Amino acid sequence: MIADINKAEIIDKYKNHNKDTGSASVQIALLSSRISYLTNHLKVHRKDVHSRRGLIAMTSRRRKLLDYVKKHNLDQYNELLKSLKLRR
């Protein structure tokens, strides 16, 4: 899909156990990498409205997942914010 994003490395870094590929922390990390890619893309292609809409949808999905993690596991939430360099 996107050349700059290596899903396997991200999954290996943020997984909770060996077969974990879809936990909230993995999804947040993957969304963060896609969001940073799209942000750079939109700096070059300012009129790409369709990608901008997708970016807004991804950020809101990440926000909901972060709220879920914060509600259920505050320590993991703080670690995610620190490792992904997100501010909140």
N, C-alpha and C positions, 0 to 999 in steps of 0.2 A: 504494500500500500504506500507507505511513505518511507523514503530511503533513510532519513535521519533518525527514525525511531526504531530501536532494536527491542522488540517486545520480549524476547527471551531473557535478555539481561535485566530488564525492568522487573519481570515476573520473578526471576531468581533473587533479586535484591529485596523485594517487598513481600514475598510469600510467607504465610504463617506455618505451613507444613509442606511436605514433599510434593503432594499432588494438588496444591493450592494454585489455582489460576484465576479465580473469580472473586476472591474476597474483596471487601470494600477498600482495603489499603492498596491492593494491586490495581483495582479499577481507578482509584484516585491517582496513583502514580502514572498509569497509562494515559489518563485524561490530561494530566499536567504536561506530559511530553507532547501530546497532540496539540494542546492549547499553545504551548510555546512555539511549536512549529507554525501553526496558523497565524500567530501574532507576527512572526517574522515575515510570513507570506503576505500578510495584509499591509505591512509597511512598504512593500514593493508595489503591490497591486491594490491601490487604494479604492478602486471602484468595484472590486469583487464583492458584490452585495451578498451573493449566495454563500460564500465562505464566511462572511461576517455573521450571517444568521446561524450557521453551524457553530461558529465560535461561541456565540451567546448561549446556544443550547448546551454546549459542552461545559461552559463555566457554571451554568445553573445546575447541571447534573452533578458536577464535582462538588458544588456547594451543598447539595442535598446529601451526598455521600459523606462529606465531612461532618455535617450535622449529625448523621447517624452514628458515625464513629465517636464523636464527642459525647453523645448520649450514652453509648454502651461501654466505651473504654477510653477514659480520659488520658491515660498514659500513652496509649498508642496514638491518640489524636495529637498530643504534643510532640511526639517523636516524628510523626508524619509532617507536621508543620515545619519542624526544624530541618528534616532531611530534604524536603522538597523546596525549602526556602520560600514558603508561603507566609504572607502576613495576614493577621486576622485581628 
